[in-house]
Amino acid sequence: RRGQLKSPCGMAFTQEGLLVVAESACNRVSVLRQDGSFVFTFGSKKGGPGQLKEPNGVCVTPDGNFVVSDTKRRTLQVFDKEG
């Protein structure tokens, strides 16, 4: 469900104060407000660019992009501010 986390593994804050959470079991990254309310998610298990399979870490670059580490694919992927 939107805004509910499952297997959160890594998290970071944006400069705007949004919480970005890598969710390994859901193969996605969720973005939440500090009060926990849902903003958006991105990623899914399907193959191809922009897809994730067990993301386990996330950081936010100075320009606001998200860098996500992917356990099963053994990659780092960069997403823009909208995912």
ChimeraX commands (.cxc) that place a marker at each C-alpha (Angstrom):
marker #1 position 0.00,0.00,0.00 radius 0.5
marker #1 position 1.06,3.54,-0.63 radius 0.5
marker #1 position 3.20,4.92,2.13 radius 0.5
marker #1 position 3.67,1.60,3.93 radius 0.5
marker #1 position 7.24,0.35,3.99 radius 0.5
marker #1 position 8.31,-3.26,3.58 radius 0.5
marker #1 position 11.92,-4.26,4.32 radius 0.5
marker #1 position 13.45,-0.77,4.40 radius 0.5
marker #1 position 17.22,-1.14,4.00 radius 0.5
marker #1 position 18.72,2.27,3.39 radius 0.5
marker #1 position 17.54,5.82,3.60 radius 0.5
marker #1 position 18.60,9.40,2.96 radius 0.5
marker #1 position 17.09,12.88,3.16 radius 0.5
marker #1 position 16.80,15.31,0.28 radius 0.5
marker #1 position 17.72,18.97,0.74 radius 0.5
marker #1 position 13.96,19.65,0.84 radius 0.5
marker #1 position 13.59,17.30,3.82 radius 0.5
marker #1 position 11.96,14.37,2.01 radius 0.5
marker #1 position 12.88,10.88,3.21 radius 0.5
marker #1 position 14.05,8.49,0.47 radius 0.5
marker #1 position 13.90,4.79,1.45 radius 0.5
marker #1 position 15.23,1.73,-0.42 radius 0.5
marker #1 position 12.79,-1.16,0.06 radius 0.5
marker #1 position 14.49,-4.44,-0.72 radius 0.5
marker #1 position 11.47,-6.77,-0.58 radius 0.5
marker #1 position 9.36,-4.49,-2.80 radius 0.5
marker #1 position 12.08,-3.78,-5.39 radius 0.5
marker #1 position 11.37,-0.08,-5.15 radius 0.5
marker #1 position 12.35,3.22,-3.59 radius 0.5
marker #1 position 9.74,5.24,-1.70 radius 0.5
marker #1 position 9.80,8.97,-1.09 radius 0.5
marker #1 position 7.97,10.27,1.99 radius 0.5
marker #1 position 7.47,13.54,3.80 radius 0.5
marker #1 position 8.96,13.82,7.29 radius 0.5
marker #1 position 5.52,13.16,8.79 radius 0.5
marker #1 position 5.49,9.80,6.96 radius 0.5
marker #1 position 2.98,10.74,4.29 radius 0.5
marker #1 position 3.50,9.29,0.82 radius 0.5
marker #1 position 4.97,11.35,-2.04 radius 0.5
marker #1 position 5.88,8.77,-4.74 radius 0.5
marker #1 position 7.70,5.50,-5.46 radius 0.5
marker #1 position 9.85,4.31,-8.33 radius 0.5
marker #1 position 11.35,1.04,-9.51 radius 0.5
marker #1 position 10.01,-2.48,-9.94 radius 0.5
marker #1 position 11.41,-5.98,-10.36 radius 0.5
marker #1 position 11.12,-6.09,-14.15 radius 0.5
marker #1 position 14.35,-6.01,-16.15 radius 0.5
marker #1 position 15.84,-3.03,-17.91 radius 0.5
marker #1 position 17.07,0.44,-17.09 radius 0.5
marker #1 position 15.34,2.06,-14.15 radius 0.5
marker #1 position 14.19,-1.24,-12.69 radius 0.5
marker #1 position 15.41,-2.58,-9.36 radius 0.5
marker #1 position 15.87,-6.01,-7.82 radius 0.5
marker #1 position 16.44,-5.79,-4.07 radius 0.5
marker #1 position 17.70,-2.22,-3.68 radius 0.5
marker #1 position 19.59,-1.95,-0.42 radius 0.5
marker #1 position 20.94,1.58,-0.27 radius 0.5
marker #1 position 20.22,5.08,-1.48 radius 0.5
marker #1 position 21.91,8.46,-1.34 radius 0.5
marker #1 position 20.99,11.89,-2.62 radius 0.5
marker #1 position 23.49,13.86,-4.70 radius 0.5
marker #1 position 23.98,17.62,-4.18 radius 0.5
marker #1 position 21.86,18.30,-7.27 radius 0.5
marker #1 position 18.99,16.17,-5.91 radius 0.5
marker #1 position 19.40,12.97,-7.92 radius 0.5
marker #1 position 19.04,9.56,-6.25 radius 0.5
marker #1 position 21.80,6.94,-6.43 radius 0.5
marker #1 position 20.46,3.47,-5.64 radius 0.5
marker #1 position 22.51,0.34,-5.01 radius 0.5
marker #1 position 20.92,-2.84,-6.34 radius 0.5
marker #1 position 21.87,-6.07,-4.56 radius 0.5
marker #1 position 20.79,-8.70,-7.09 radius 0.5
marker #1 position 21.85,-6.81,-10.21 radius 0.5
marker #1 position 25.11,-5.65,-8.58 radius 0.5
marker #1 position 24.72,-2.16,-9.97 radius 0.5
marker #1 position 24.36,1.48,-9.01 radius 0.5
marker #1 position 21.65,3.41,-10.80 radius 0.5
marker #1 position 21.11,7.15,-10.89 radius 0.5
marker #1 position 17.55,8.53,-10.96 radius 0.5
marker #1 position 16.48,12.13,-11.35 radius 0.5
marker #1 position 14.37,13.97,-8.77 radius 0.5
marker #1 position 11.19,12.40,-10.12 radius 0.5
marker #1 position 12.60,8.86,-9.99 radius 0.5
marker link #1:1,2 radius 0.2
marker link #1:2,3 radius 0.2
marker link #1:3,4 radius 0.2
marker link #1:4,5 radius 0.2
marker link #1:5,6 radius 0.2
marker link #1:6,7 radius 0.2
marker link #1:7,8 radius 0.2
marker link #1:8,9 radius 0.2
marker link #1:9,10 radius 0.2
marker link #1:10,11 radius 0.2
marker link #1:11,12 radius 0.2
marker link #1:12,13 radius 0.2
marker link #1:13,14 radius 0.2
marker link #1:14,15 radius 0.2
marker link #1:15,16 radius 0.2
marker link #1:16,17 radius 0.2
marker link #1:17,18 radius 0.2
marker link #1:18,19 radius 0.2
marker link #1:19,20 radius 0.2
marker link #1:20,21 radius 0.2
marker link #1:21,22 radius 0.2
marker link #1:22,23 radius 0.2
marker link #1:23,24 radius 0.2
marker link #1:24,25 radius 0.2
marker link #1:25,26 radius 0.2
marker link #1:26,27 radius 0.2
marker link #1:27,28 radius 0.2
marker link #1:28,29 radius 0.2
marker link #1:29,30 radius 0.2
marker link #1:30,31 radius 0.2
marker link #1:31,32 radius 0.2
marker link #1:32,33 radius 0.2
marker link #1:33,34 radius 0.2
marker link #1:34,35 radius 0.2
marker link #1:35,36 radius 0.2
marker link #1:36,37 radius 0.2
marker link #1:37,38 radius 0.2
marker link #1:38,39 radius 0.2
marker link #1:39,40 radius 0.2
marker link #1:40,41 radius 0.2
marker link #1:41,42 radius 0.2
marker link #1:42,43 radius 0.2
marker link #1:43,44 radius 0.2
marker link #1:44,45 radius 0.2
marker link #1:45,46 radius 0.2
marker link #1:46,47 radius 0.2
marker link #1:47,48 radius 0.2
marker link #1:48,49 radius 0.2
marker link #1:49,50 radius 0.2
marker link #1:50,51 radius 0.2
marker link #1:51,52 radius 0.2
marker link #1:52,53 radius 0.2
marker link #1:53,54 radius 0.2
marker link #1:54,55 radius 0.2
marker link #1:55,56 radius 0.2
marker link #1:56,57 radius 0.2
marker link #1:57,58 radius 0.2
marker link #1:58,59 radius 0.2
marker link #1:59,60 radius 0.2
marker link #1:60,61 radius 0.2
marker link #1:61,62 radius 0.2
marker link #1:62,63 radius 0.2
marker link #1:63,64 radius 0.2
marker link #1:64,65 radius 0.2
marker link #1:65,66 radius 0.2
marker link #1:66,67 radius 0.2
marker link #1:67,68 radius 0.2
marker link #1:68,69 radius 0.2
marker link #1:69,70 radius 0.2
marker link #1:70,71 radius 0.2
marker link #1:71,72 radius 0.2
marker link #1:72,73 radius 0.2
marker link #1:73,74 radius 0.2
marker link #1:74,75 radius 0.2
marker link #1:75,76 radius 0.2
marker link #1:76,77 radius 0.2
marker link #1:77,78 radius 0.2
marker link #1:78,79 radius 0.2
marker link #1:79,80 radius 0.2
marker link #1:80,81 radius 0.2
marker link #1:81,82 radius 0.2
marker link #1:82,83 radius 0.2
view
